[in-house]
Amino acid sequence: MANRCKLPLLLLLCIVVAIAGCTKAPQMPLRIGINPWTGYEPLYLARDMGYFDKTSIKLIEHTSASESMRLFRNGTIDAAALTLDETLQLLATSADFWVVLVIDVSHGGDAMLAQPAINSIQDLKNKRVGYESTALGAYMLARALQTAGMNPSDVKAVPLELAELESHYREGRVEAVVTFEPIKTRLLGAGARVIFDSSQIPGEVMDVLVVRKAFAEKNPGRVRDIVGGWFKAISYLKENQHKAAEMLAKRQKISPEQYLISQSGLRYPDILENRQMLTGDAPALLPAAQRLSTFMIENRLITLAPDIRPILNGSYLTR
């Protein structure tokens, strides 16, 4: 009797083990680091509109791009929305990622804002100018001064954290700041004056999505989902501007009207332009990357000019 009882139990155990062996382990979501830049908001729109599965793609908001870069480097996140200069900084130390999407091109979204009494860049001679202590902040400051025939030594440059830019301006601790949306729109509402912006250096300031190679190779569907969801969100944003603005303005702590104004300083490349920028023997993104790389070397932000071509990957640009 005892032996007859053991057989079914043994058989049941084998079945349980077999079923467990066939059950797939739950997949980790694609974790994307994002900081508070207006141009990244369509990712939240894509999530909220259901354009990708929330369980398979997770948006993780950071206070700054520096935090996104740090967590990307140490493997805490699998992807990050970054400016092109930040991407070059990553590439200078590691090439284990791909650029899979050009998110936006700044056409006025990044700017130098001055106190009302300041009428031009020349008026800033020997005055304090706050800028975020990143490559892009330094680049925008240098390009603004260059257009006015000035050198960085002509002003008192004040490196600040992102969270400090707005308060330093409002408290009058600097005569001008180099900043971007949504801080730009908020300061304009407080009387700030635009004396330089990225529309004066077209095509030089842009944002991209980087994804770790190992994750993309193992989970190509996840990467295609986020890229496809992005383009769906851009289409919705263009066709339903006011509805989208109401959804996204709260996150940016501005009004829907201010959100729409902030969008005028951005251009979102469509899928065709993305292919032109990321594929072929001479990808269209290359000249901007080379110009930026030269600037970063001259200003000791990187030591060697990294070749960005091998990390440009347009293969995930499918609807």
Backbone torsions as a table, in degrees:
resi	resn	phi	psi	omega
1	MET	NA	-42.8	179.9
2	ALA	-62.6	-42.2	-179.1
3	ASN	-66.3	-36.2	-179.6
4	ARG	-66.7	-31.6	178.3
5	CYS	-74.2	-33.2	-177.2
6	LYS	-67.7	-34.9	-175.4
7	LEU	-62.0	-50.9	177.6
8	PRO	-60.9	-37.2	179.4
9	LEU	-63.6	-40.9	179.4
10	LEU	-65.7	-41.6	179.0
11	LEU	-63.6	-42.9	179.3
12	LEU	-61.9	-40.9	179.4
13	LEU	-62.4	-41.5	179.0
14	CYS	-63.4	-39.4	-179.8
15	ILE	-65.3	-44.2	179.4
16	VAL	-60.7	-44.1	179.6
17	VAL	-63.4	-40.8	-179.9
18	ALA	-64.4	-42.5	179.7
19	ILE	-64.9	-42.6	179.6
20	ALA	-61.8	-37.1	-179.8
21	GLY	-68.5	-29.4	-179.2
22	CYS	-84.4	-18.3	-177.7
23	THR	-76.4	125.8	-179.8
24	LYS	-73.9	139.5	175.9
25	ALA	-67.9	142.7	-179.5
26	PRO	-60.7	135.1	-179.0
27	GLN	-79.7	143.5	176.8
28	MET	-74.9	142.4	178.2
29	PRO	-70.4	158.9	172.1
30	LEU	-77.2	111.0	-175.9
31	ARG	-94.8	116.8	-174.7
32	ILE	-113.2	122.7	177.4
33	GLY	-84.8	132.3	-178.2
34	ILE	-136.9	143.9	173.4
35	ASN	-114.9	169.6	-171.2
36	PRO	-75.1	69.6	174.6
37	TRP	-112.9	131.9	-175.5
38	THR	-53.5	-35.7	-178.2
39	GLY	-64.9	-17.4	179.1
40	TYR	-89.8	-9.8	-174.7
41	GLU	-58.1	-32.4	177.5
42	PRO	-58.0	-21.0	175.0
43	LEU	-65.5	-40.2	176.6
44	TYR	-69.0	-36.2	176.9
45	LEU	-62.6	-43.4	178.5
46	ALA	-60.9	-41.6	178.8
47	ARG	-64.6	-48.9	-175.2
48	ASP	-70.0	-25.6	178.3
49	MET	-87.0	-1.9	178.7
50	GLY	76.8	26.5	-179.0
51	TYR	-79.8	-9.8	168.3
52	PHE	-148.2	160.6	-176.5
53	ASP	-73.3	120.4	-178.5
54	LYS	-63.4	-25.4	-178.8
55	THR	-80.9	-21.4	-178.3
56	SER	-101.2	-15.4	178.2
57	ILE	-133.0	123.3	-175.5
58	LYS	-121.3	122.2	176.7
59	LEU	-90.0	126.1	-176.9
60	ILE	-118.9	112.1	-176.1
61	GLU	-84.8	132.5	176.7
62	HIS	-115.8	159.2	-177.8
63	THR	-74.5	-21.5	-178.8
64	SER	-153.7	163.9	176.6
65	ALA	-67.2	-29.8	179.1
66	SER	-59.6	-38.8	178.6
67	GLU	-68.0	-41.0	177.4
68	SER	-60.6	-43.9	-179.8
69	MET	-63.5	-42.2	-179.3
70	ARG	-62.9	-45.0	-178.3
71	LEU	-71.5	-30.4	175.3
72	PHE	-68.1	-42.3	180.0
73	ARG	-62.1	-39.6	-176.2
74	ASN	-89.6	4.2	173.8
75	GLY	85.7	8.2	179.8
76	THR	-71.3	-31.3	175.7
77	ILE	-123.1	160.8	-174.6
78	ASP	-101.2	-17.7	-176.3
79	ALA	-151.3	163.9	179.3
80	ALA	-156.6	144.8	172.1
81	ALA	-91.6	119.4	-172.9
82	LEU	-137.6	159.3	171.1
83	THR	-76.3	164.1	-177.3
84	LEU	-63.7	-37.1	179.6
85	ASP	-65.9	-37.3	177.2
86	GLU	-65.5	-36.4	177.3
87	THR	-64.1	-40.9	178.2
88	LEU	-65.9	-35.5	176.6
89	GLN	-64.1	-42.0	176.1
90	LEU	-61.7	-44.8	-176.7
91	LEU	-64.6	-28.9	179.7
92	ALA	-65.7	-20.3	-179.1
93	THR	-116.1	-17.0	-178.0
94	SER	-160.5	145.3	178.9
95	ALA	-121.9	30.0	-175.5
96	ASP	-93.5	31.1	179.9
97	PHE	-142.2	166.2	176.8
98	TRP	-121.7	147.7	166.6
99	VAL	-90.9	114.0	-173.8
100	VAL	-109.2	-7.1	-176.9
101	LEU	-159.5	134.1	167.8
102	VAL	-91.5	111.8	-173.0
103	ILE	-74.2	-53.6	-177.6
104	ASP	-156.5	162.7	172.1
105	VAL	-120.9	124.8	-177.6
106	SER	-76.3	125.5	179.4
107	HIS	-129.9	56.3	-177.6
108	GLY	119.8	-10.0	-179.4
109	GLY	-70.0	-26.1	174.3
110	ASP	-104.0	136.6	-173.1
111	ALA	-155.8	161.9	168.5
112	MET	-102.6	120.1	-178.8
113	LEU	-110.7	137.4	-177.0
114	ALA	-119.8	157.9	173.3
115	GLN	-61.6	152.9	-174.5
116	PRO	-53.4	-29.1	-177.9
117	ALA	-76.2	-13.3	-179.3
118	ILE	-92.0	123.0	-176.8
119	ASN	-100.3	-21.7	-176.7
120	SER	-153.2	169.6	177.9
121	ILE	-63.1	-37.0	179.6
122	GLN	-60.0	-28.0	179.0
123	ASP	-69.0	-10.9	-178.4
124	LEU	-87.7	3.1	-179.0
125	LYS	-56.2	125.7	-179.7
126	ASN	66.0	16.1	178.8
127	LYS	-108.5	167.9	-173.6
128	ARG	-86.8	129.0	178.2
129	VAL	-126.1	117.0	178.6
130	GLY	-85.5	142.5	177.6
131	TYR	-150.5	150.1	177.7
132	GLU	-69.2	133.1	-174.7
133	SER	-77.8	62.5	175.1
134	THR	-127.3	170.7	178.4
135	ALA	-61.0	-40.4	-179.0
136	LEU	-66.3	-41.1	177.8
137	GLY	-59.8	-45.3	179.0
138	ALA	-66.0	-38.3	-179.6
139	TYR	-64.9	-47.0	179.6
140	MET	-62.6	-40.5	179.1
141	LEU	-63.3	-47.4	-178.3
142	ALA	-64.4	-40.5	-178.7
143	ARG	-69.4	-37.1	177.6
144	ALA	-62.1	-47.5	-179.8
145	LEU	-64.9	-38.2	-179.7
146	GLN	-61.3	-41.5	179.9
147	THR	-65.3	-21.9	179.9
148	ALA	-98.6	7.3	-179.5
149	GLY	71.1	27.6	-178.3
150	MET	-115.9	164.2	177.6
151	ASN	-112.6	158.3	177.5
152	PRO	-54.4	-29.4	-179.6
153	SER	-71.9	-10.9	-179.4
154	ASP	-78.5	-13.6	178.8
155	VAL	-125.2	166.0	175.2
156	LYS	-97.2	91.4	-177.1
157	ALA	-71.3	131.0	-178.0
158	VAL	-118.7	100.5	178.3
159	PRO	-69.4	131.9	-176.7
160	LEU	-134.3	159.5	169.0
161	GLU	-76.7	156.5	-178.4
162	LEU	-53.1	-43.6	-177.0
163	ALA	-66.6	-15.6	-176.7
164	GLU	-92.8	-18.2	-172.9
165	LEU	-57.9	-50.2	-175.5
166	GLU	-66.3	-44.7	-177.4
167	SER	-66.8	-38.2	179.4
168	HIS	-64.3	-38.2	177.8
169	TYR	-66.9	-50.0	-175.7
170	ARG	-62.8	-33.2	-179.2
171	GLU	-85.0	-0.6	178.2
172	GLY	73.3	21.1	-179.0
173	ARG	-82.3	-11.4	173.0
174	VAL	-137.5	153.3	178.4
175	GLU	-85.5	-18.6	179.1
176	ALA	-157.4	160.4	174.9
177	VAL	-137.2	147.9	169.9
178	VAL	-98.5	117.9	-174.8
179	THR	-149.0	-168.8	-176.1
180	PHE	-151.9	177.0	179.5
181	GLU	-67.7	145.2	3.2
182	PRO	-88.7	-1.2	-179.9
183	ILE	-59.5	-38.8	-179.9
184	LYS	-54.5	-51.2	-178.0
185	THR	-63.6	-39.6	179.6
186	ARG	-64.6	-40.8	-179.6
187	LEU	-72.7	-33.3	174.6
188	LEU	-60.8	-37.1	177.0
189	GLY	-66.6	-20.6	179.3
190	ALA	-96.0	9.7	176.1
191	GLY	99.7	5.3	179.9
192	ALA	-65.6	156.6	-178.3
193	ARG	-118.1	130.7	176.3
194	VAL	-80.2	119.9	176.8
195	ILE	-113.7	-5.3	174.3
196	PHE	-166.1	142.6	173.1
197	ASP	-149.6	173.1	-172.9
198	SER	-68.6	-11.5	175.5
199	SER	-68.2	-17.3	179.0
200	GLN	-85.0	-8.8	175.0
201	ILE	-131.3	63.4	-172.5
202	PRO	-56.1	136.7	176.7
203	GLY	79.7	2.0	-175.8
204	GLU	-94.8	-19.8	-177.6
205	VAL	-120.4	118.9	-178.3
206	MET	-148.4	164.9	178.8
207	ASP	-121.4	146.4	-178.7
208	VAL	-135.4	164.4	173.8
209	LEU	-107.2	122.2	177.1
210	VAL	-107.5	141.8	179.9
211	VAL	-132.8	137.4	178.5
212	ARG	-61.2	133.6	-176.2
213	LYS	-57.1	-45.9	-176.6
214	ALA	-59.1	-40.5	-179.9
215	PHE	-69.3	-44.5	-177.7
216	ALA	-63.5	-39.8	179.9
217	GLU	-68.0	-34.9	-179.3
218	LYS	-82.3	-28.9	-175.3
219	ASN	-131.2	60.2	-177.0
220	PRO	-60.8	-31.6	179.8
221	GLY	-63.7	-35.9	179.5
222	ARG	-64.6	-42.3	-179.0
223	VAL	-67.2	-42.3	177.3
224	ARG	-62.8	-35.7	179.8
225	ASP	-63.5	-44.4	-177.7
226	ILE	-70.2	-38.0	178.1
227	VAL	-67.4	-44.5	178.0
228	GLY	-64.1	-40.9	178.0
229	GLY	-63.1	-35.5	178.4
230	TRP	-60.5	-49.7	-177.3
231	PHE	-66.8	-32.5	174.9
232	LYS	-64.7	-40.9	179.4
233	ALA	-65.5	-39.6	178.1
234	ILE	-63.2	-40.7	177.7
235	SER	-62.7	-43.0	179.0
236	TYR	-63.5	-42.2	-179.0
237	LEU	-60.9	-39.2	-179.3
238	LYS	-72.8	-36.7	-174.7
239	GLU	-88.6	-20.3	-177.1
240	ASN	-134.8	57.0	-171.8
241	GLN	-56.3	-46.6	-174.6
242	HIS	-70.0	-40.1	177.3
243	LYS	-63.7	-45.2	179.7
244	ALA	-63.3	-40.8	-179.7
245	ALA	-61.6	-40.7	178.7
246	GLU	-63.2	-35.9	-179.3
247	MET	-71.6	-36.7	-169.5
248	LEU	-99.7	-22.7	-175.9
249	ALA	-62.2	-36.3	-179.6
250	LYS	-58.7	-42.4	-179.0
251	ARG	-62.4	-33.8	-177.3
252	GLN	-88.7	-3.3	179.6
253	LYS	60.7	40.3	174.6
254	ILE	-135.5	169.1	179.0
255	SER	-79.4	160.5	176.3
256	PRO	-55.7	-37.4	179.3
257	GLU	-64.9	-41.5	178.1
258	GLN	-66.9	-35.3	178.4
259	TYR	-62.4	-44.2	180.0
260	LEU	-63.7	-37.6	176.7
261	ILE	-63.8	-40.6	-179.6
262	SER	-62.9	-30.1	-179.2
263	GLN	-69.9	-21.1	179.9
264	SER	-66.4	-17.5	179.3
265	GLY	-95.0	11.9	-178.4
266	LEU	-128.6	149.7	172.5
267	ARG	-130.3	128.7	-179.2
268	TYR	-102.5	107.5	178.7
269	PRO	-60.0	135.3	178.1
270	ASP	-78.5	-177.0	-174.1
271	ILE	-65.3	-34.8	178.8
272	LEU	-66.3	-46.0	178.8
273	GLU	-65.9	-35.2	175.8
274	ASN	-59.5	-43.3	178.9
275	ARG	-62.2	-39.9	178.7
276	GLN	-65.5	-34.3	-177.0
277	MET	-79.8	-27.0	-171.9
278	LEU	-111.6	-8.4	-175.0
279	THR	-126.8	170.4	177.2
280	GLY	90.2	174.9	-179.2
281	ASP	-71.4	-27.8	179.9
282	ALA	-131.4	73.2	-178.8
283	PRO	-57.5	140.4	-174.5
284	ALA	-64.9	-17.9	178.8
285	LEU	-74.8	-19.2	-170.5
286	LEU	-59.9	-47.1	-178.1
287	PRO	-58.3	-42.1	178.7
288	ALA	-63.9	-40.2	179.7
289	ALA	-65.1	-40.5	-179.3
290	GLN	-68.5	-41.1	178.4
291	ARG	-62.5	-44.5	-179.3
292	LEU	-67.2	-39.9	179.5
293	SER	-61.6	-42.7	178.5
294	THR	-61.2	-44.3	178.2
295	PHE	-60.8	-43.2	-177.0
296	MET	-66.4	-35.9	177.0
297	ILE	-68.1	-45.8	-179.4
298	GLU	-59.8	-31.2	-178.7
299	ASN	-101.2	14.7	174.1
300	ARG	58.9	32.9	175.9
301	LEU	-86.1	-26.6	170.0
302	ILE	-138.9	161.7	-176.3
303	THR	-100.7	-27.0	-179.7
304	LEU	-130.1	151.0	178.6
305	ALA	-82.3	107.8	-179.5
306	PRO	-76.4	145.9	176.7
307	ASP	-85.8	112.5	-174.7
308	ILE	-82.6	-16.6	-174.7
309	ARG	-56.7	-43.2	-177.5
310	PRO	-64.4	-18.7	-178.1
311	ILE	-98.8	-1.6	178.0
312	LEU	-80.8	121.7	-174.1
313	ASN	-136.6	104.5	179.7
314	GLY	-94.3	11.7	-175.2
315	SER	-71.9	-13.5	-179.3
316	TYR	-95.8	5.2	-179.1
317	LEU	-83.6	68.5	177.7
318	THR	-123.6	147.8	179.0
319	ARG	-73.1	NA	NA
